[in-house]
Amino acid sequence: MPSYAAFIGHQPHLSLAELAATVPGFLLHEKINHSVVLFDSGVPLDAKFMDTLGGTIVLAEKLEDAKARTEDIPEILGKLLMPIKGKVTFSLRTLGFAPGTVRDFYRKSKLHLKKKGKPSRYVGNERVAAPSIVLRDNGLLDRSHGCELCVIQHAAEASTSPLLWIGITVGAQDVDAYTKRDMEKPVRDTSVGLLPPKLAQILVNFGVWLAKKNQSPGPMVILDPFCGTGVIPMECLMRGFTALASDKSEKAITGTTKNLEWLRKQFEISKTKAPSRVWKQDATKPFDAKAHPELAKGVDAIVTETTLGPALTKRPTMKEVNTLRSDNEALQIGFLESAAASLPGVPIVCIWPVWYPSKAPVALEKVWKAAEKLGYQAVLPPTIEIVDGRMSLLYRRPDQFVGREVVIFKAKK
Ligand SMILES: C[S@@+](CC[C@H](N)C(=O)[O-])C[C@H]1O[C@@H](n2cnc3c(N)ncnc32)[C@H](O)[C@@H]1O
C-alpha cells in the first residue's frame, strides 16, 4: 500500500476528516504537531486527486527505496534528478530539524549534484519551504525540471527514537486558482459571510463520501438550498458535478447565476459537462420536482452552508445569542422537515452556527432531536473521534464571533 504525508491546513481536524472520507482504504499512522498526517492509501494518489482536497496543502509519497538516514539525502535526490535533462531545480520540505541542519541538507545536496556533473539550483530555504506556486511554475510537481524531497523527523514520545520519513512531493494546492475563485468572482457578499472555497471543497467531499461515490467515482448531483453567492455550486462545477442551487433571496439567485457563468468562462466548464440550475425557493417549503424536473432525476447529496444569522461585528450578549439561537433552530428544523418530506433518503452535509459570547460557546441543541425523529443520523468519517460529545466538526477563525459547525447526516429512505 502506498504511504503518504499530508501537510494540512489551519483546521487540522477538518483536514483529517476529509482525508478519512476521500482516500480509499485510508489507514492513519501518525498525526504530527497538528500539521502533518502520515497515512497509507489503498490506491496511488496524484496531483489530480490533490486538487479535489480543500484541507491538504501539500501531499508527498513515501519513497520505498529511501534508506532511513539523513546522510543519504543528497544521494536520494541525485538518483531522482539525474535522469532529468539539463539544469535541475530541487527543494526540501522538512519537519523536525533545526534550520542549520536543513541548510546543511541543501548545501550537501547541491555539492553532491555538482560532483555528479549535474548543474542545479534550489528553491525554498532552511526557514521556509518553497511556496506551492514556485513548485508548480518550476516543474517540480510534474518532475519535468526537478523535484521536492520531503523529510520528516518525529519521535512519538521523548523516550522513543525518532522516525525518519522520506518522500517526494506529488501535489501542492493551486493557491492562484483559489484566490481567483474567491476574490475575482463578480459577486461577493460580505453581509452573509464568505465561505472559503477550500471549506466548500471539504463539504462537497463529505457529500461524495455520504453518497458512496468515492467507491465508484462518477458525476454527482448536488443541491445547495441556501446558495448565497454560490461558492458550493461553484466547487461542484469545478468537479464536473451537476449543481442545483436555490435560495429565498432574489439577490442570491442573481449572484449565484452570475458567479457560475463567470466560473464557466474562466475555467472552461461547459454546460454539457457540468449542468447547473438556480432557482428561488424558501428551503423550509417542499422541494417540488414538478417545478424543477432536475430534482426528479435524483439528488445524490444536499451540501449547504445554511444561514448563520447576521454577521456579528462585536461579541454578542447571552440575551442576543438566545434569540439568535431560537430563530435559527426553528429555521433549521423547518428545512430538515421539508428535505425529509420532499427529498427522502438524500444525505445532508450542512453548516450550523456556533456563537461565541464571553462565556462558553453556544451551539444549536433542539435541532439534533428533531433531525433524529425525521430519520437523519449524524455520522463522522472513519477514525474521526467525537470532540466534546458532539458528532460534528468545528470550523472557526479566532477573530470570529460566529463559528461554523459542520454536521454530516445519513438519511433514512
Ligand atoms: C450564509 S449564507 C450562504 C452563503 C453561501 N454559502 C455563499 O457561498 O455565499 C445563507 C443564505 O441563506 C439564505 N436563506 C436564509 N433563509 C432562507 C430560507 N428560509 N430558505 C432559503 N434560503 C434562505 C440567505 O438568503 C443567504 O443567502
The ligand as a Gaussian input file, in Angstrom:
#p B3LYP/6-31G(d) Opt

LIG

0 1
 C      -24.603000      32.035000       4.982000
 S      -25.481000      32.405000       3.533000
 C      -24.838000      31.213000       2.448000
 C      -23.592000      31.711000       1.805000
 C      -23.165000      30.838000       0.707000
 N      -22.548000      29.620000       1.173000
 C      -22.246000      31.571000      -0.274000
 O      -21.474000      30.884000      -0.939000
 O      -22.328000      32.763000      -0.436000
 C      -27.080000      31.887000       3.873000
 C      -28.086000      32.099000       2.760000
 O      -29.304000      31.524000       3.214000
 C      -30.353000      32.238000       2.626000
 N      -31.584000      31.933000       3.393000
 C      -31.963000      32.365000       4.618000
 N      -33.135000      31.811000       4.948000
 C      -33.500000      31.004000       3.931000
 C      -34.616000      30.149000       3.686000
 N      -35.604000      30.016000       4.573000
 N      -34.642000      29.480000       2.514000
 C      -33.667000      29.605000       1.597000
 N      -32.623000      30.401000       1.771000
 C      -32.520000      31.093000       2.920000
 C      -29.916000      33.667000       2.671000
 O      -30.603000      34.434000       1.675000
 C      -28.409000      33.527000       2.381000
 O      -28.149000      33.732000       1.026000

